[in-house]
């Protein structure tokens, strides 16, 4: 990461790589992202922090073609550019809502392999921060 994590409760560097932090219920093993104080499945309160997988598949997606409300949204470079938003399924864990590095509808398809990456953003205070996003894994590229 080149800047501070936008929220260290949801992501960290582990062995030099970005990892999302979720919560897992000690009673029923349900996984949430972001982590919660209690389990949405069984109501248990024995939650532990877990590092989530850094690869998954695109479950659903869209392209945001107009600026979201600001704040908290701050356009990069001052001009709005369309961006991809999707749900990425981390197999056996959870489905994560995330920014996508790709916004070309011709290059996105449900079921395509995705990999966790970083994205530098401006906060509403004008500071640089790093958030997470998912990028397509190119055909033939190791996952």
FENVEN-V97854 format. One record per backbone hydrogen bond with DSSP energy under -1.0 kcal/mol. CO is the residue of the C=O (numbers start at 1). NH is the residue of the N-H. If there is no record, write none. Layout:
<<CO | NH> <CO | NH>>
This chain:
<<4 | 130> <7 | 10> <10 | 21> <12 | 19> <14 | 17> <17 | 14> <19 | 12> <20 | 52> <22 | 50> <23 | 32> <24 | 48> <25 | 29> <30 | 25> <32 | 23> <39 | 43> <44 | 39> <45 | 47> <46 | 26> <48 | 24> <50 | 22> <54 | 116> <56 | 114> <57 | 89> <58 | 111> <60 | 87> <62 | 85> <64 | 83> <69 | 73> <75 | 78> <83 | 64> <84 | 100> <85 | 62> <86 | 98> <87 | 59> <87 | 60> <88 | 96> <89 | 57> <90 | 93> <94 | 90> <96 | 88> <98 | 86> <99 | 134> <104 | 107> <109 | 112> <112 | 58> <113 | 137> <114 | 56> <115 | 135> <117 | 133> <119 | 131> <121 | 129> <123 | 126> <127 | 123> <129 | 121> <130 | 6> <131 | 119> <133 | 117> <134 | 101> <135 | 115> <138 | 141>>
